[in-house]
């Protein structure tokens, strides 16, 4: 079975061949640090000290956002050739996704466009195998989308219960002094149901606190029920500014905030926050 495993100063890359009590593999070991190092490569019989752990693949990013990646955590090394079998469905319909390794110990599932914001998403894992050929799971279902809708888009009142879902960790969505504030921790997103709105444009009065990064690391978008969306152009600043977006003429809308993909692997730091004063559909 072909497999690749990488860790600090250690790698296995090649074909795992059955052997009594273990497997035989091409192994590379690097010693030393930085530019003073040596690399040794050869074949080795790898024997387990006991029974391998049971395979499992769990979700690390509940309370998803339609634009955010879904992060899966395996308990055993996966066969990368089987990851392309992962499928996503929402409301019984297939949703196109991209699947990739992150740091060799996590799997990221990203929507090609956006997940439908009003449907629960299920991932089909029946085709995934670990390096021992075992099935780590059959399916995972993410948290439900918002169950209520925001009426007041000037945010003069608290958000109705159930109108927003937000990621875990230090993430939060709150209304204070007539302002909506969204803070995201890593591997999370926020989705706020705006209800049915009429108009071909949306004006979003907002500001972006860029935290420790100096550039916006969030994505902000208005998403329609079919998963189509238009993104808000973001610039760091302390003052509220208006941004006008062209949107479908009518229908249910959702405000979605997610961290940009290329910042997901950054060291944990303050990613700032998005503040919105009002949203007007015209």
C-alpha positions in Angstrom: 0.0 0.0 0.0 1.4 3.4 -1.0 1.7 5.8 1.9 3.4 9.0 3.0 4.1 10.0 6.6 6.1 13.1 7.7 7.1 14.4 11.1 9.9 16.5 12.5 13.1 15.0 11.1 11.4 11.7 10.0 9.6 10.5 7.0 8.2 7.4 5.4 7.6 7.5 1.7 6.9 4.6 -0.5 5.2 1.2 -0.6 4.4 -0.5 2.7 5.0 -4.2 2.3 3.6 -6.8 4.8 6.1 -8.4 7.1 5.7 -10.7 10.1 4.6 -8.5 13.0 4.7 -5.3 11.0 5.5 -3.6 7.7 8.6 -2.8 5.7 8.9 0.7 4.4 11.3 3.3 2.9 12.4 5.4 5.9 14.3 8.7 6.0 15.8 10.2 9.2 17.3 13.7 9.4 19.6 14.6 12.2 20.9 18.0 13.4 19.4 21.4 12.8 19.1 24.0 10.0 22.1 23.9 7.7 24.1 21.5 9.9 22.2 18.2 9.3 22.5 14.8 7.8 19.9 12.7 6.1 19.9 8.9 6.2 17.6 6.7 4.1 17.0 3.0 3.9 14.5 0.2 4.4 13.2 -0.8 7.8 10.8 -3.2 9.4 8.3 -1.3 11.5 6.7 -3.3 14.3 3.9 -2.0 16.5 4.3 -2.2 20.3 0.7 -3.3 20.6 -2.6 -3.1 18.8 -3.0 0.0 16.6 -5.5 2.6 17.7 -9.0 2.3 16.3 -9.5 4.4 13.2 -11.8 7.4 13.5 -12.3 10.7 11.7 -14.0 13.5 13.6 -14.9 17.1 12.9 -12.9 19.8 14.6 -15.0 22.7 13.3 -18.6 22.5 14.4 -20.8 25.5 13.9 -19.5 25.9 10.4 -19.9 28.7 8.0 -20.9 28.3 4.3 -17.4 29.7 3.3 -15.3 28.1 5.9 -13.3 24.9 5.6 -14.4 21.8 7.5 -11.4 20.4 9.4 -11.3 16.6 10.0 -9.0 15.0 12.6 -7.9 11.3 12.1 -6.8 9.0 14.9 -4.6 7.0 12.5 -2.6 8.0 9.4 -4.8 8.1 6.3 -4.3 6.7 2.9 -4.1 9.9 0.8 -5.3 8.2 -2.3 -8.7 7.6 -0.7 -9.5 11.2 0.3 -10.9 12.1 -3.1 -13.9 9.8 -2.3 -15.2 12.3 0.4 -18.5 13.7 -0.7 -20.6 16.5 0.8 -24.4 16.7 0.6 -26.7 19.5 1.7 -30.4 19.0 1.7 -30.0 15.7 -0.1 -28.0 17.3 -3.0 -24.3 17.0 -3.8 -22.1 20.0 -3.1 -18.8 20.3 -4.8 -15.8 20.3 -2.4 -12.0 20.2 -2.5 -10.1 17.9 -0.1 -6.5 18.2 1.0 -4.1 17.4 3.8 -3.2 20.1 6.3 0.0 19.4 8.1 -0.3 15.7 7.3 -2.4 15.1 10.4 -5.7 16.9 9.5 -7.9 16.9 6.4 -9.5 20.0 5.1 -12.8 19.9 3.1 -13.6 23.2 1.3 -16.6 24.2 -0.7 -15.8 25.0 -4.3 -18.3 27.9 -4.1 -20.2 28.0 -0.8 -22.3 25.4 1.1 -26.0 26.2 1.0 -26.5 28.4 4.1 -29.9 27.0 5.1 -29.1 23.3 4.9 -27.3 20.9 7.2 -24.1 19.5 5.6 -23.2 15.8 5.8 -19.8 14.4 4.7 -19.8 10.9 3.3 -16.6 9.1 4.5 -17.4 5.6 3.4 -14.5 5.5 0.8 -11.8 6.8 3.1 -9.2 4.3 4.4 -6.3 4.5 6.8 -2.9 3.1 5.9 -3.9 -0.3 7.3 -6.9 -0.3 5.0 -9.5 0.3 7.7 -12.5 2.6 7.5 -12.3 5.5 10.0 -16.0 6.4 9.7 -19.0 6.4 7.5 -20.4 10.0 7.8 -20.3 13.1 9.8 -23.1 15.7 10.0 -22.3 19.3 10.9 -24.3 21.6 13.3 -27.6 22.9 12.0 -27.7 26.4 10.3 -29.5 29.3 11.9 -33.1 28.6 12.9 -34.3 32.2 13.2 -33.8 35.5 11.3 -32.6 39.0 12.1 -35.3 41.6 11.6 -33.5 44.8 12.6 -30.5 45.3 10.3 -29.5 48.5 12.1 -28.6 46.2 15.0 -30.3 48.5 17.6 -31.6 45.4 19.3 -30.0 42.1 20.3 -29.9 39.3 17.7 -32.9 37.0 18.0 -32.1 33.6 19.6 -31.0 31.1 16.9 -30.4 33.7 14.2 -26.6 33.3 14.3 -24.2 30.3 14.6 -20.6 30.9 15.4 -17.5 28.8 15.6 -15.9 27.4 18.7 -13.0 28.7 20.8 -12.8 32.4 21.3 -15.3 33.2 18.4 -18.2 35.4 19.2 -21.1 37.3 17.6 -22.7 40.1 19.7 -24.6 43.3 19.4 -23.5 46.3 21.6 -24.2 50.0 21.3 -26.0 49.5 17.9 -23.1 47.6 16.4 -22.7 44.0 15.3 -19.3 42.6 16.2 -17.9 39.3 14.9 -14.7 37.8 16.2 -13.4 34.5 14.9 -11.0 32.0 16.4 -9.1 29.7 14.0 -10.9 27.0 12.1 -14.3 28.7 12.5 -16.9 30.9 10.9 -20.1 32.8 11.7 -23.4 32.7 9.8 -26.2 35.2 10.5 -29.6 34.8 8.9 -30.9 38.1 7.4 -34.3 36.9 6.3 -36.0 37.6 3.0 -34.9 41.0 1.5 -35.8 42.8 -1.7 -33.3 44.9 -3.7 -30.6 44.6 -6.2 -27.9 46.1 -4.0 -26.8 45.9 -0.4 -25.0 48.7 1.4 -22.9 47.4 4.3 -21.6 50.1 6.7 -18.6 48.5 8.4 -15.0 48.7 9.7 -12.2 46.1 10.0 -9.9 45.7 13.0 -7.0 43.7 11.6 -5.6 42.7 14.9 -2.0 41.6 14.9 -1.8 40.9 11.2 -1.9 44.4 9.6 -4.1 43.1 6.8 -7.7 41.8 6.8 -7.7 38.0 7.4 -11.4 37.6 7.3 -13.9 37.0 4.4 -17.3 38.7 4.6 -20.0 37.9 2.2 -23.8 37.9 1.6 -24.9 34.4 0.6 -28.1 33.4 -1.2 -30.0 30.2 -0.6 -28.4 28.5 -3.6 -24.9 29.1 -2.3 -24.1 32.0 -4.6 -22.4 34.9 -2.8 -20.8 38.3 -3.2 -17.9 39.3 -1.0 -17.3 42.6 0.8 -14.0 44.3 -0.1 -12.2 44.8 3.2 -9.6 47.4 4.3 -8.2 47.9 7.8 -9.4 51.0 9.4 -10.9 52.6 12.6 -13.7 54.4 10.8 -17.0 53.1 9.5 -17.2 53.0 5.7 -20.0 52.0 3.2 -19.5 49.2 0.7 -22.2 48.6 -2.0 -22.6 45.1 -3.3 -24.8 43.9 -6.2 -27.0 41.1 -5.0 -29.9 39.0 -6.5 -33.1 40.9 -6.7 -34.9 39.1 -3.9 -34.9 36.1 -1.6 -33.4 34.9 1.7 -29.9 36.2 2.5 -27.2 35.3 5.0 -24.3 37.3 6.3 -21.2 35.0 6.5 -17.8 35.7 8.0 -14.9 33.3 7.7 -11.1 33.4 8.0 -9.2 33.4 4.8 -7.8 29.9 4.0 -4.1 31.0 3.9 -4.3 32.3 7.4 -5.6 29.1 8.9 -2.2 27.6 9.6 -0.8 30.9 11.1 0.3 30.9 14.7 -2.5 31.6 17.1 -2.8 35.4 17.4 -5.4 38.2 17.5 -7.1 38.1 14.0 -9.1 41.3 14.9 -12.8 41.7 14.3 -15.5 42.8 11.9 -17.9 45.6 13.1 -21.1 46.3 11.1 -23.3 49.3 11.8 -26.1 48.5 9.4 -27.0 46.6 6.2 -29.4 48.2 3.8 -31.0 46.5 0.8 -32.0 48.9 -2.0 
